[in-house]
Amino acid sequence: MADLANMFLGILRDLLVEETKFLLSVGGDVEKVKRDLESIHALLMKADRERRDSPTLKTCISQLKDLAFKAENLLETYAVEVESKREEGQRSLKDKFQRYICIMCECYSVHEVGKEAYDIIPALDQLAKKLESELDQQGSSSHSKQEAEQQRLLRQTYAHEVEHDFVGMEKDIQLLVSKVKDETRRRRVVKIYGMGGLGKTTLARKVYNHTDLQSYARAWVCITQQFEHKAVFGKILKQLDKDINVDVLEVEDLVTRIQSLLKERKCLVVIDDIWEDVHWEIIKQAFPLNCDVILTTRNEDIANQQSEPHRLEFLTEDEGWTLLQKVADISPDDPDLKSFEDIGRKIVSKCEGLPLSICVIGGILRNKVHTEWVEVNLNMESHLKHGKGVGKYEKVNQVLELSYDALPYYLKPCFLYLACFPEDHKIDTERLYLLWMAEGFISYQDKEGNETLRDVAQRYLIELSMRCMVQLHEADTYTPLKKFDSCGLHDLMHDLCSSRAEKEQFLMRIDASKYLTDIHLPTRIAISHDPFSVSSIEGLKELKGLRSFILLQKDFYHRATMGFKESVVNFKMSEYLRIFVVEGCEFEGGKLPSNVGELIHLRYLSLRDSNVIELPKSICSLPYLQTLDLRVSPDIKLPNVICKMKRLKHLFLKRRIEVIGGEKLKLGGLQELETLDEINSETTCIADIPTLISLQKMHVEVHDVDVDSMSIVLNNINSHLRERHLSVYSCDFSSEKGREVLNDGLMSPSLVSLSIWSCNIGSSFPYYKPEMCQNLVILILCNCKGKVDVKDLGKYPMLQDLLLEGVKMEETLTCHSDSFPRLKELQLWNLHDFKEWEVEEGAMPKLTSLLITRCPNLEKVPDGLRFSSSLRRMDIMNMPREFMERVNEEDYGPFVKKEIDMDSVYKE
């Protein structure tokens, strides 16, 4: 063995002597590539701002992006194949022998990396110079300037323009005119905001030209994206004083004169189409405190501190039909009005209340017969994109693209990524954040204070919403981390998103029901499949260079329905894959493709709702993996190697897992882990939780554990933890230490949901004291030994869902006027002690759902709930017949749906 080791030492010595100079230079080349990447980023930002229709420029940008991907892959390969293999410390002879083999492999790997670096570096330099030259040439050309000026003039708006086809907004006009006339208002600025094409300019013009405001000193100025502050001040001043020569005045003189002309006068200035908050900060200097200002914008975030927001809503179906009738010039006396209206309302529905799209379609339908209306209805998407409409804008996309063009550089890939999802899909925000992070869209430089990348991602999404690009849906149950359940896109915005993503070769989403062979795809592909109609996927074997592969069910079916063969994706041809999402897939033999473990660049792996029954050990060979989603359809067997995945940040498990080898799953060492959802004390080592120093959110289920183990999951573990979701089964808190652990847990600000099942809580559930359960939103107490003071639970400030089943309580419950301030859902099960219930006015002001079952001694639903404005649903079952008949007869208002199961009368 010693002779063999000496032989390898000799071979290694010779190899190192020959390669030393080269090896030393590789690190420098890698560093140069890293520096060049930063330069490319700056060039791409400039190109994005100044891009024209030059074919040369587009080719340069495309090639630069490809090279940037190659350079990024090079850096990671270098780190994985060389740096990550070098270990310190003493080794046995056998270990040294293995190590020498690794070193030789490293030399080969470094040599290959160096060759790639030598290929990339000159290409980067050459393309960067070519791009910079082209940008300079394009920027200085008279044609480019002429084109930019032409676009600006096309978008210019004027106060005197007449709106012939105007529908709705009467209440908006009345409200805004009254605001302008109200001289007692502290804020004199009104911000009209909403999606492009909603009619913001139209509304502002109606207010501006209103008869009640004709005596005001008025000015109208359109900003657009080409903002020039001196020109804006000059236009305002010229409208206030037609005799003044604004060309000879400096900015300071313009501002001073505007101030003096407007001071102590009734005045109104409309700033139309403003895009950036910094533009408002510059313009507002010219206006005295008494000046009324109306802003129109697509960005909700403009002038937040100084303005009153006025969100413009979409048209109703009736308003939409009226507008379509006007634009299409359909007479109210037309004998075929009914047939036109039937098909017209279908068309309006597809426009989703957007006035611009209705006007475009109305222009197409003008002077057309009914059969042509039917044809237009069948081809709406094509007509909206390409058809000739009416007015200044002939295509809807022209208007919506302005919103995209105005996005800052860091938001554009985030927006385009939404094309992954089908139309009308409720996009899970948590999944979206993690995908953005895995793609590298979320910048570490944007982190503030103790923020995580997930926090930055949420901020990016909110900003897209503020710019009226994305529609956010608030979470049903609000938690410190989860402000929104899902988000979505207006259909027309989704069309824009998909077309731009495909045009820029950023991403393509295709339907699995279509045959995929010979489709030329970009580096990202998203496939949506209907779990009820598509059984397998074919035609992807020849795809090369994939960066992201996303296969999603159109609706969450929670079962594996899509056949997925190992040959579907050629991983050797897509070795740089970063995203691999295969949800709802049925793998051959329930096994993940064996070479997934070779995808060393993988960041995101999701097998959710797939049929994988065992995870291969090679999964620990994914050094960059950030997100691992193993919420599969059957129970899954796991090798005990997850603790070796040092960069793992988000781990999603099923409650029931089986660890190969019989031990409990180890988590110690996952120092970057932020999300742990969810683990079970029967299969996971709970003692490892305190070592997860970066943990932000965890879901833990514990069964029949001792007080010390309960202390680990209930008490504060680290300062980063923001959300703790606990389910506790068959545990004993009756001892003095148990009571202390439970009390301390309830005082934790990170406790968000708590379910206690069949536990001994001692003589009573802990009584309320200040700061107890300050962020608790869900509480379930089921079949516990000990008494519960329900009235005390009403003091929890954030409690939204409460379920009580089979617990001891007082016979009488009085909910005082300030109790349960945020409670939305209340379920009362099997409460035999419960007899009288009183709800004072003001109590439970947000209650929407009430369920009562098997509470045989409860006399009636409290009268206080009859006057609740929030209650929407009551479920009554397994109660005495008299109780159910009384509830059935009571009037709880037109909005309350009563579900009373008279077939389930309670019997002793």
N, C-alpha and C positions, 0 to 999 in steps of 0.2 A: 504493500500500500504506500510506504514512504517513497519507494523508487518511482511509482506511478505519479505521486504528487510532485516529486522533483522534476519529472519529465514535463508535466503541465506547467510548472514554474518556468522551466526553460523556454517552452513555447510562448508562454505569456510574456517573458522578458523580451524575447526577440520581437514579438508583435508590438509591445509598448514602445520599444526603441524606434521602430519604423513609423509608428503612428503618432508619436508624442507631439510633433509639431502640428500635425493635422488636428489632433484632438483638442489641443489648446486653442486652436483658431475657431473651432466650431462654436464654443460658448460665445465668442465675440460676434459670430455671424448671427446666432440666435438673438443676441441682444440687439443687433442692427435690425433684424426683422421686426422685433418688438417696437423699436423706435419708428420704423417705417409704417407700422400699423397705425400709430398715433397720427402720423402725418397724413396717411390716407383718410383717416376719419375726418380730419379738418378739411381735406380736399372734397370729400363727398358731401360734407355739409354745405360748402360753397357751391358745388355743382347742383345740389338740390335746390338752393335758393335761386340760382341764376340759369338753370337749364333752359335751353331753347330746343328747336327742332333739328339741330345739327346732327346728322347721322354719325359724324366723327365723334362728337361729344357723347352720344349714347353708347357707342361702341367702347369708348374709353372707360366710361363709368361701369359698364357691364364687365369688362375685363378686370378692372380694378377690384370689383366686388369678388370675382372669382379668385383673384390672387390673394385677397384678404382672407378668404376662407382657407385657401391652401396654407397661408402663413400661420393662421390660427391653429390649424391641424398640426402643422410642423412643430409649433411650440409645445403643444400637448404631447405629441409623440416623443419629443425630446425629454420632457419631464417624466413621462411614464416609463419609457424603456431604458432610461439611464438613471436619473436622479432618484426615482422611487425605489430602485433595487439596491441602492447602496446602504448598507447597515453598518452600524458601529458595534464594538464589543468583542469579547472573546468567543472563539468558535472551536469546536472539536476539529480533528483532522478531517473527518467526513464532511463537516460543514465547510471547512476551507476548500476542500476538493470541489464541492458544489459551487462555492463562491467563485473559484477560478474559472469554472465553466461560464458562469454568469458574466464575469468581467470580459471574457472573450466575446460573448454575445453582445455585451454593451459596446465594445469597440466596433463591432460590425454595425450595430444600430446607430452609433454616433457617426460612423462613416456615411451611412445612408442618409442620415439627417443632414450632414454637412453637404452632401451632393445636392440634396433638395434645396438647401439654403442658397447654395451657389447659383442654382437655377432661378430661384425666386427673386433674389436681391436685384440683379440687373433689370429684370422685367418690371419690378416695382419702380425703380428709378426712372426707367424709360417711359412707362405709362404715366407716372405722376407728372413728369415734365410735359408730356404731350397733353395731358388734361389741363394743366395750368395754362399752357399756351393757348389752347382752344377756348378756355374760359375767358382769358384776357381778350382774345380776338372777338369772341361773341359779344362780350360786354361792351366793347368799344365800337362795334359796327353800327353804322347809321340805320341799317335795316332792323336790328334788334331794338334800338331805341324807338324807331318808328312803330314797330309792332307793339311794344309795351305801351306807348302813348295811345295807340288805337284801342287796345284792350281797356285802358283806363277810361277813355271817352265812352266806350260802349257801356261801361258799368256806371257812368255818372248819372245821378238822379237830380231832378229839379222839382222845386215846389209847385210850379205852375202846371205840371203834367196832369191830365184829366184821366180819372179812372172810370172808363165806360162800364166795365163789368165788375161791379162791386156788390158783394153779398156778405151779410153778417157784420160783426164787429160794432153794431150800434151801441151795445152796452160798454164796449171798450172805449169808443169815442166819447160817450157821455162821461165816463169815469175820468178819462185823462183830461178832458176840457175842464171838468170841475176841479181837478187837482191844480191845473195851471191858474185858474181863477182864485183859488183859495190862498190868500196872502198870509194866512197864519201858519202854513206849513213850514216846518224847520228845514226839511230837505227839499230843495227846489229842483232836484234832478230826478227825472223818471227814465228808467232804462227799459225799453221794449226789447225783449230777447226771445229767441226761438230758432228753430231749424230753418235753413235756407228755403225760400219758396213759400213761407207761411203768410207773407203779406205785411211784414213789419214796416217797410217803407210806405206802403199804401195806407196803413193806419196812421203813421206819423204825418203823412200828407193831409189826410182828412182832418186831423186835429189842427195842423198848421193853418189850414184854409177855412177853419170853422168861423161862422159869422160872428160869434161872441168874442173872437180874438183879433178881429181886423184892426182894432185901434192900437194894438200892441206894436212896439218896435220889434220887427221880426227879421230873422236871417236863417237861411237854409244852406248847409254845406255838406257835401258828400266826401267822405274821407278815402275810402277804398284802401287796398293794401299798400299802394304807393303813397305813403304819407309824407307830405312836405309841409312842415308847420308854418312857414312864412306864407305860403300860398293859401293855406286855410285861413289864417288871420286876415289876409288881404281880401279874400272872398267875403268874409263876414263883415268887415269894415265897409266894403264897397256897397253892400246891401243896406247898411245903416246910413251911409252918407254917399250918395251917388256922385257928388261933385269932387270928392277927394281923389288925389292921385296916389294910389297905394304903392306904385312901383318905386317911388323915391324914398319910401319910409323903411326904416330898419324894424326888426322884430319888436324891439322894446317900444318904439313909437306906435306900432300897430296895436300892441296890447294896451298901452296907455289910452289911446284914443277910443278903443272899443269900451274900455272901462268907463270913461267919461261920458260916452254917448248913452250907455245903458244904465248908469247909476241913477237911482231914484226915479226910474221910469218903469212902466209895465212893459216887459219885454219877454220874447220867446225865441230861443235859438234851437234849431234841430241839427244834431250831428248825426248824419245818416251813414250807416255801414262802417262803423268803427270796429277795428279788429284787435287792437292791443291796448292794455291798460296804461302803458307808458305814453301812448298817444293822448289819452284822456288827461293824464297828469300834466302834459304840456299845454293842452288846449284850455283847461279849466282856469288857468291864470288870468285869462282875459275877461272872465265873467264876474261881476259883482255879486254879492250875496242875494240880492233881490231878483236876480235873473233866473227865469224858468228855462230849463234845458231838457230836451228830449233826445235820448240816445237810442239808436237802433243798432243791434249787434247780434251776432250768433254766439257770442262768448258771455256767458252768465257772470264770469269772474271780473268783468270790467266795472270800475267805479263802485265797488261793493260798499265802501264806507260812506260815500256821498249820495247814493241814489236809492230810490224806491223801485224795486224790480216789478216789472209787469210782463208776465210770461204769456206769450200769444199761443192759444190752443188751436188744435186742428178743427176743421169744419165738421159739423154734424152731417149725417147723411142727407137730411132735408136741405141744409144750406149748400151742400155739395151739389145736389141735383139742381137747385135753383141757379147756381153759378154755371153749371154745365149747360143748362137750358139757355141762359143768356148768351154765353160765348158761342154756342153752336147755332144760335139764332133760330130756336124752335119757338114758334108762336104759341101762346096759351090757347088759341083758337084752332090750332092744327087738328084736323080730324083723327090723325094717327098719334096724338099726344100720348095716349095710354101705352101703346106699344113702344114708343120712344122712351117713355119714362121707365118701363120695366127693364129694358136693356141698359138704360142710362144709369139707373141706380146700381146695377152690377158693376158698371165701369167706375162709378164714383167710389164704390166700396174698395176696388182695387187700387185706387189712388190714395186710400187711407187718410182722407181729409186734408190733403196737401193742395192748397189753392193753385199753386204753379202747375202741378201735373194735371189738374182738372182743366186749366186754361189751355195747356198744350194739346190735350186730347180734344177739347172743345173746338179748337181751331182746325184740327184734322177732320172733325165730324161735320163742320159747317157745309151746308148744301149737299149733304150725302143722304142717301135713302136708308131705310131701315136695315136692309140686308148688309149694307156697308158698315152700319153700326155694329152688327153682329160680328163681322170680320174683325173690326178694330178691337172689340172685347176679347176675342180669342188670341190676339197678338199684342196685348197691351205693352209688354216689356219692350218689344221692338219699336213700337210707335213712340213711346216715351223717350227712348234713346235717340232715335233717328228721324222722327217725323217732324214736319213743319208745323209749328204752333202759331200762336198770336203774340203780339207785343214784342218787347225787346229781346227776350230770350226764347229761342225756338226749341231748345232741347233742355230737358230737366237736368241732365248731367252737367251742363255748362254752369248752372247755378250751384249745384251740390259740390262740384269739383273745387270751387273757390274755398269751401270750408276745408277740404283736404289740403289744398295748396298752402293754406294759412297755418296748418299745424306745425308746431316746432319739430325739429329733426327727430327728437327722441320719441315723439308720439306717432309718427307715421308708420313704423313697423308694427307698433301695438295695434293700431287701427286696422291695417291690412291683415293682420293675423286673425281678425274676427271672421274673415272669409272662410276659415276652417269649418264654420258651423252653418247648418242649413238655414234657410229663411224661416222666420217665426220661431226659431229655436231659443229656448230660455238657456242662456249660457251661464253655467255655474261659475260664479266669480272666483271662488277659491281655486278651482282647476285652472281658470284663465291666468290668475296671478302666477301659479307655479309653472305653467307653460311659457309665459313671457320670461320668467327668470331663467328657465332652462335654455331658452333661445339666446339669452344674453342681452335682451332688450332693456333690462332694468339696470341702471347705472349705479355702481357703488358710490360714485361721486355725488349723487343726489341724496344720499342718506343724511339725515339731520339728527343730531343727538343720539338717542338710543334706538332709532328706527332700524328695522330689519328691511331686507329687500322686498319682503311681502308688503310692508307698509308703504314703500315707495311705489310698488305696483298698484296698490289701492289708490294712491294719490294720482297716478297716471290715469286710471280709469275715471276717477272723479273729474279730472281735467277734461277728458274726452266728453263727459256728460255736460260739463259746464259750457263746452263749445257746441253743444247740441248735436253731437255726432252719435252719441250712444244714449239709450234709455235705461236708466237704473231702476231696479225693483227692490224696494226696501225689504230687509229681512223680516219675516213674521215674528221671529224671536230675536230681538236685538241683544248683541253681546259686545264686550269691549273690542273684540277683533272683527266681528262680522256685522258690518253696517248694511250690507246688501246681499240678498240671496242670489240674485241673478241679474243679468243685463241682456239687452237685445238691441236690434237695429230696425228702424223703419225699413220697409221692403225696398224703397228706392235707394236708401243709404246702403242697404245690403248689396244691391245691384252695383252701385258705385264701388264699394269695397271689393267685391269679387272681380269686377272688370279691371280695376287698377292693379290688384294683386297679380292677375294673370298677365296683364300688359307689361308689368315690370318684372315678369318672371320671378316673382317673389313666392307665390303659392298658387296651387290650383286645387279646387275642391270639385270632386266628381261624385256622381251617384253610382253606387255599386251595382245597380240594376243594368247599367250600360256596360258593353264589352270594352275592356280597357286596352286591348292590344294596339300597338303602334301609336299610342297617344304620346306626344312629346311633352314631357312634364318638367317643371322647374325642380329646384332642390327640395321643395317642400310639397308634399301631397297630403290632402285630407280627403278621406272617403267616408261618405255617410251611407248607412244601410238601414233598410226597413227590416226590423226583426221578424216580420210576418211574411215577407215576400222574397227576400234574397237569401239563398242558402249557401253560396260560396262565392269566392272571388278569384278571377283569373286574369292573366294578361299583364302581369307586372314583373315577370322574370328578368326582362332585359333592361330594367331601369338601372341607371348608373348615377353615382354621386348623390344619392339621397341624403339630405340633412335631417328631414323630419318625415315620419310616416305616422299618420293619425287615422285610425279606423274607429269610427264612432257609430253607435246606434242612434237613429233619429229620435227615438224616445227611450227613456230608461225602462227596459223590460226586465232587467236583473236576471237574465238567463242567457246562456251561450246559444246563439242561433246561427252564427255565420261560420261556415267551414273555412278553416285556415290551414293549408298544407305548408310544410316546411319549405317547399320550393317556391312559394308565392313571392318572397323577396330574396334576392340574391345578396346576402350580407357581404360577400367578398367584393361585390361591385359597389357596395354602399358602406364601406368600412368606417366612414366618418359620421355615421348616423348618430344624432344627438337626442332625438325624440322618437320613441317607439311606443305608440299607444294602440293597443289591440283589445278593444273593449267589446264584450259580447261575442267573443270568438270561440269556436270549438276546435281545439287543436287535436291533431292525430294522437291518439293514445293519452290525451290529457297532458302532453308534455310540451314545454316551451322548446322552440328550435334550439338545438345543441350549441350552435355557434353564436348565440346572443351574448354569451360570456366573453366573446372576442371583440365586442364593440366598445373599445376602451374610451371612446369619446362620449358615450351615452350619458345624458343628464337626467332623462325622464323615462321611466318604464312603468306603464300601467297595463295591468291584466284584469282590470275590473270587470266583473260579471262574465269572465271567461271560465273555461273548464279545466284550467291547469290544476293538477292534483299534487304536483311535487315540484319544488323549485330546485334547479341544479346548483351544485356547490360552486360552479364557476361564476355565479352571480357576484361573489365577493371580489372578482377580478375586474370590476367596473370602477375604476378609481375616481371618476368624476361624477358618479351618480348622485343626484340631489334628491330626486323624488322616486319613491318605490311604492306603487299602489297594488296591494295583493288582496283586495277585497273581491275574491273570486267566488264563483257560484257554489262549488262544493267546498268542503273543508280542505285545507292545503297542508302538505307536509313541508317543513322548512329545515334546511341544514342549519346548524347553529353557527353561522358565519356572518350574520348581519352585523355583529359588533365590530367586524373588521373593515366595514365600509366607512372609513373615517370622514368622508365628505358628505355623507348622507344628512339631509336637512329635514326631509318630510317622509315619514313612514306611516303607511295606512295598512292596517291588518284587519282580519275578521276576528270576532270574539273567540271563535273556536279554531285553533290551529293545533297541529301536531309537530313536535320538534323531533327530528330524526335522532335517534340515540337515547331518547327517553328523558333527557335533561330538560330543564326549563330554558326558554329562550334568553340568551344573554344580550344585554344592551350596553354594558359598561364599555366606555371608550368612545361612544358616539358624541363627542364633545361639540359638534356643530348641529346636532339634532334640534330642530325647533318645533316640529309637530309630531306627536305620537298618538295615533288614532287607529284602533283602540286596542288595549292589551287586557289580558285576563290573568289574575294572580295564580290561577291553576296551571298556566302554561308559560308564564313569563316571570323572570326574576325581578320581583318588585324592589329588592334591595339595591338594584342598579340605578333606580330613578334619581337619587341624589347626585349621581355622577354626571347626569345630563345637564351640564352647566348652561347651555344655551336654550334650554327648553322654554317655549312660549305657550304651547297649548298641548294638553294631554287629556285623553279619555281613558279612564281606568275602571275596570270591573274587578271587585275583590269578593272572594267567597271564603267565609269561615276562617278568617285570619286572626292572629292575636293582636293585642293592642299596639305593640311595637310596630308591626307591619302597617296597621291603620295609621299610626302617627306619620309614617313615611309618605302616604298618599294624601293625607288630610292637611298636614301642616305645610307652611311655606317652605319650599325647597330652595329656591333661588330668587334673586331679585328680578330676573327676566320673565318669570312665569306670569302670564296674563289671563289664561283661561284654564280652569281645572273642571273637568266633567267627571263626576264620580257616581258609580252604582255600587252599593254595598249590600251584600247578601249574608244573612245568618251570622252576624257578628254580635259580640257582647260588649256593650258600652256601660254596663251597670256598675262596674268597679269605679273607685275614685279616680284612678288613672284614665279609665275609659271615658268617664265624664269630662275630664280635663282635655283629652284628645279631641272629643267631639266639639266642645266649646271653642277650643283654639281653631279647629277647622272652620267653624262657622264665622269666626272673626277674620278669616283670610279674605283679602280683597280679590283674589284670583278665583275664588269659588263661584262658578257660574251655574252649574246644574248639580243637583244632589238627589239621588234616589236611594231610599233606605227600605229594604225588603226583609221582612221576617227577622228583625233584629231586636235585641233587648236594649232599650234606651234608658233603662232605670225607671225611677218613679215618674219622670216626665221629660218631655223634650225640652232642651235648654230654653230658658226664658230670654226674651229680647233685652238687649242692652245696646247703647249707642255704637254704631259702626258694625253691628252684626249683620252678616249677609248683605253687605252694601251693594254687591253686584250679582247676587243670586237671582236668576231669571226663571229657573225651573226647579220645583220641589215636589218630590213624590214620597209619601210616607204610606207604606203598605204593610198591614198585618204586623205591626210592631208592638212589642210589649212595653207599656208605659203610656202615660196620658199626654195629650197634645192640647195646648191652649191655642185654638184656631184664631181667636181674636188677636193673639200676640203675633201671629204670622202676617197679619194685615199691616204691621209696621215695617216689613221688609220693603225698602223703597223701589227696588227694581223688579220685584216678583211679577212674572207674566203668566206662568202656567203653574197651577196647583192641583195635585191629585191626592185625595185622602181616601184610603180604603182600609176598613176593618181596624180602625184605631179608636181608643177611648177618648172621649171628649165631654165637655159640659153639655147639659141638656139644652141650654139656651145659648144662642150665638147672636150677639149684637155687633153689626159692622158699622162703626161710627163714621161720621162724614168724611174723615181724612184717611180711612183705612183702605188698603189694597189699591193704591193710586195708579198702578200700571197693569193690574191683573186683566188678562184677556180671556183666559180659558180656565174654567173651574169644573172639576169632576169630583163628585161625592159618591162613593161606593160603600155599601155595606156598613153604614154608620148607625148602629142600633140605639146609641145613646141620644142621638140628635132628635129634638122634639120641636123647639121653637126657633125661628130664624127671623131676625129683623135687620133690614138694611136702611140706614138713614140716608137722607138726600145728600148727594155728593160722594157717597161711598162707591167703590168699584166703577169709576167713571168711564173706564175703557173696556169693560166686560163685553165680549162678543159672543161667547159660547158657554152654555151651562148644561151639564149632564148630571142627572140624579137617578140613581138606581139602588134598590135594596136598602132604602132608609125607611123602614116600615112605620116608625113613630113620628116622622116629620109631618107636621099638620098641614102646611101649605108653603107655596113659593112666596117669599116676602113681597108685600105690596110695593115696596120701594123699587123693585125691578120692573114693575109695570110702566114706570115713567123713565126707564133708561133709554137714552138716545143712541147708545152704542150696541145694545144687545141685538144679535142677528139670528141666533139659533138656540133652541131648547130641546134637549133629548131627555125623555122621561120613559123609563122602563122598569119592570119588576117592582112596581110600587102598588099600594092598595088602590082598588078600583076608584074609591071616592076621591082620592088625591088626583088621579089622572083625569077623571071627569071634570074636577074643579079647574085644573090647569087648562083643559081643552075649552072650557067655557069662558075663561078670562081673556080679556083683550089686551095684548101686549104691543099693539101697534102693527102697521102694515108691513114693517120690515123684518119682523121676527118670524122665522120659520119654525113651527112646532112639530117635532117628531115624537108622537106619543104611541107607544106600542101597547094597545089595549089587549093584545093576545098574551101579554106576559105579566098578568096580574100577580102580585106578590102573594105567596102562600107560606104560612108558618111551617 
